[in-house]
């Protein structure tokens, strides 16, 4: 059990930017934790996960350098998971790397098999994915919340991208993109994001840090602009 992955999808229509999340199970992982999300017509916005619901308002390493303390953590309590010490110490990450174009092609091949349109790589969505993977590595955890309290919708918007739809899949501990993609396909929530029918663009990131417990931090963002 060395995979942990989360999925989230958010959508907005003109004049309606609220979203709600509900829990769903993940096929593999330390805590089999997963999320999905959609527009809430009631205008409410709440986030939920396997450890409980949280209102939206409500020792690590970076670049290989250990730090004694981090800035105040604004991620809601219970909204993230950490790996048990040494859980992935027997895995080989010496060949772990990301080829974004190959990853895109694998995702598009899968979408094509389901009769869906291909995704294009987008620099802004890639920036949002990188920001989140870096933050997860810094705190050595898996979550859809950033340490600054941001959610995927926030991170996509602050790149300058104006989303009509945004979806996020996260995985930690996988040694290759093939491995993380397999896990996403096997999880209903993640698979739904991969096969988002109105998705048009994507960004993907991998951040590695051998001094962390999770070792690898993958983030996929799929979006469609207004």
Secondary structure, 3 states (H helix, E strand, C coil): CCCEEEEEEEECECCECCEEEEECCCCCCCCCCCEEEEECCCCCCEEEECCEEEECCCCCEECCEECCCCCCCCCCCCCEECCCCCCCCCCCCCCCCCCHHHHHHHHHHHHHHCCCCCCEECHHHHHHHHHHHHHHHHHCCEECCCCCCCCHHHHHHCCCCCEEEEEEEEEECCCCHHHHHHHHHHCHHHHHHHCCCCCCEEEEEEEECCCCCCCEEEEEEEEEEC
